[in-house]
Amino acid sequence: MPNVVVILYSTYNFRQDMIYAFDSYYYDDKAKTVGIVLDSFTAASPAQVYTEIKEGIEAYEPGAFYKRELPCIASLLQQMPATLPQAIIIDGFVVLDDEGNKGLGGYVFELLEGKVPVIGVAKTDYAGFEQLKRAVLRGESQRPLFVSALGMDIDTAAAHIKSMYGEFRIPQVLKELDTLTKQV
């Protein structure tokens, strides 16, 4: 596992009215990570936005994407409220197969000592598993999003993503998050 800052949440309180979502954009040897705070899964816009640019980012390693993005998320988490959210949404998969092998979201779940459910939303399917992910169609799109989760029932996680604000395939706040990461 890459060097990440250990975050101890044993004394933190939970807030059922906060959801965090994270995304990163890579350029040169830098990563811009943006974290947003939502008041609910159905929020039309972020309540708060946090941004950080880190230098010296590791090169992409096939099959180990978490080594690149996990330190960015861990660092940004330290700037966010000292209260645990109801859930965290990441861009990608939480698990990579039906045996539960971890993707980026699984490492985020582990970093937070399993205290916060993590939902992964991927735009592209990852072959090799069916039971631990759900295809979610939104709006009139015929192309699904692929949802995986730890710490929350997969059907509940999929229902949350389906309920998010916006009439298109990608929920509006996640689209906005993606746009914010690319503004360098």
N, C-alpha and C positions, 0 to 999 in steps of 0.2 A: 504494500500500500504506500502511496506517496506520503511525503511529510505533510500532515495537516494539523491545524491547530485543534487541540482537544477542547471541546466546549462542554462544560459541566452544567447540566440543566436540573440537577437535583433540587435546587431551591427556587426554580422558576415556577410561575403560575401559568395555567392554560387559559386561553381566551377562545371561546367558541365562536367569536365574531371576527376572527382573523384567519385568512388563508394567505400563505406566501407562495409566490411563483418565481422561478429563476430561469434565466437563459444566459448563454455566453456567446460571444462572437470573437473569432480569432483572426488576427492580422499580424504580419511580421512575427515577432516573438512575444506578442502581447495578447492579452485576453481582456475584453470588456465584459463584465458580468453585471447584469441588472437584476435586482430583486424588487418585486412589487408586493404591496400589502393590499389585500382585498377585504372588504367588510363582510362579504358573503360569496358563495359560489356564483350567485346571480348578479353580482355588482357590474355596473356598466363601465366603470373606470376604476383605476387604482386609487386607494386612499393615500398611499405614499409610494415613492419610488426611491430606491437606493442604487447607487452606481459605483463601480470600482474598476480601475484599469490596473492590471498586474503585468509586470514584465518578466522575462525569463521563463516563459511557459514551455513546458515539455512538448516535444514533437508528438504528433498523433501516433499512437501505437495500436494497430488493428487488434480488436478484441479487448482492449484495455483503455477505452475512452475515459473512464472514470479517473484515471491517473492525471489527466489533463484538466478536467473540469471540477473535480471534487475540491481541490485546494481553493479554487476561486469561490465556490459556493460557501465553503467553510469560513473563508475570510470575510465575505460579505455578511454572513449571518451574525458576525460579531458587531456589526454596525446597526443591526436591526433591533427592534424592541426586545427588552429582556423578558419577554413573555412568549411562551410557546404557542404557536398557532394551532388551529383546529386541524390543519393539513398543510402539506407542501406539495406543489405541483412542479414537476421538472419536465424539460423538453427531452424526451427519450423514454427508454424502458426502465422499469424498476427491477424486473427479473427478465432473464434471457431465455428461459426454457421452463418446461413444466416441472422440473426438479427444483426450481427456485434459485438457480444460480444467478448471482447478482449482476445487474446492470448498474448504471450510474445511480439511479434512485435507490437501489438496495444499499449502496455505500452511504448515501445520505441518511437513510433510515438507521443504519448501523452507527454513523457518526452521532446521531441524536439519541443513541442508546435505545432505539425502538419506542421512544416516547411520543413521536409525532408520525401519524400516517403519511406516507409518501405516495403520490399518484404520478405515474408517468404517462405523458401524452406524446405519442409518436405519429409522425405524418406518413411514415413508410413502414410497412409490415416487416417483421423479423421472423423468418421461417424457423421452424423447429419446435414451436409450442403452440398450443391452442387453449388449454384449460385455464391458464393463469393470465390470459389477456382477453379483452373484449373489443370487437370492432364496433365503433360508435358512428352512426350516420347523423349528421346535423343538417338542418335546413333542407335544401333540395339537392344537396351534393350526393352523388353516387359513389364518391370516394370516402371511405371511412377514416377516422382517426383510430389509433390503436392504443388502448388504455390498459395499463398494468398497475398493480398497487401492492404495498405491504402495510400492515397495520390497519387495514380497512378491507371489508368485503369487496371483492372485485366488481360485483354488480352495483354496489352502492357507489363505488368510485366512478364507474361508467355513467351512472345516472347523474352524478354531480357534474361531470364534464358535459353531458348532453344538455343539462339545465343552464349552462353558462350563457351569459348574455350574448346576443348576436344571432343573426339569421343565416350565417354562412358556415361552411365546414369548420373553420377554425374560430373558436370563441374570440370575440372582439378584444378582450383584455390580453389574451395570449398573442394575438396578432400585433397589438400595440407593444407588448413586451419584446417581441421579435424585432420590431422596427426600432425601438429604443436601443437595443444592443448594437445595431448596425450604424448608429449615428456616432461616428468617431471623428 
